[in-house]
Amino acid sequence: MQIILNGKAIDVEDGLSVADLVVQKKFNPNIIIVEYNHQLIKKDVWPEIKLQDEDRLEILQLLGGG
């Protein structure tokens, strides 16, 4: 199945959760926010959300600075 991740179409396996995708793509879960189909989602629901064909995710890394 295909999803859109950060504006690019990628193939993922059926049944993959948002949490699984974060691990698979090697994002640090402590410094990112996830937008799922145009809505920000909390980290505690990532394992519950199973990706569907054509879902859209934006994963943004938070950066600190001074």
C-alpha positions in Angstrom: 0.0 0.0 0.0 1.1 3.6 -0.5 1.1 6.5 1.9 2.4 10.0 1.6 5.2 10.8 4.1 6.5 14.3 4.2 5.1 15.0 0.7 6.5 11.8 -1.0 4.7 8.6 -1.8 6.2 5.5 -0.2 5.2 1.9 0.0 4.6 0.4 3.4 3.3 -3.0 4.5 -0.3 -3.5 5.5 -1.1 -3.2 9.2 1.8 -0.8 10.0 1.1 1.6 12.8 2.3 5.2 13.1 4.7 4.0 15.9 6.0 1.2 13.6 6.7 3.7 10.9 8.6 6.1 13.2 10.9 3.2 14.3 11.2 1.9 10.7 12.3 5.3 9.4 14.6 5.8 12.4 13.0 9.0 13.7 13.8 9.9 17.3 10.3 9.8 18.9 11.4 12.2 21.6 12.0 15.1 19.3 9.3 14.8 16.6 5.6 15.7 16.2 3.4 13.8 13.8 0.6 15.2 11.7 -1.8 12.4 10.5 -4.2 13.3 7.7 -3.9 17.0 8.6 -4.3 16.5 12.4 -1.6 16.5 15.1 -1.7 13.3 17.1 -0.3 12.5 20.5 2.5 10.0 20.9 0.4 7.8 23.1 -2.0 7.0 20.2 0.7 6.2 17.6 0.6 2.4 18.2 -3.2 2.4 17.9 -3.3 4.1 14.5 -3.0 1.6 11.6 -2.0 3.2 8.4 -4.4 3.0 5.4 -3.7 3.4 1.7 -3.3 7.1 0.7 -2.9 8.3 4.4 -0.8 11.5 4.7 1.8 11.9 7.4 4.1 14.8 8.1 6.8 14.0 10.6 8.5 17.2 11.9 11.7 17.2 14.0 11.8 19.9 16.7 15.0 21.8 16.9 16.3 23.9 19.7 18.4 27.0 19.4 19.6 30.0 21.1 
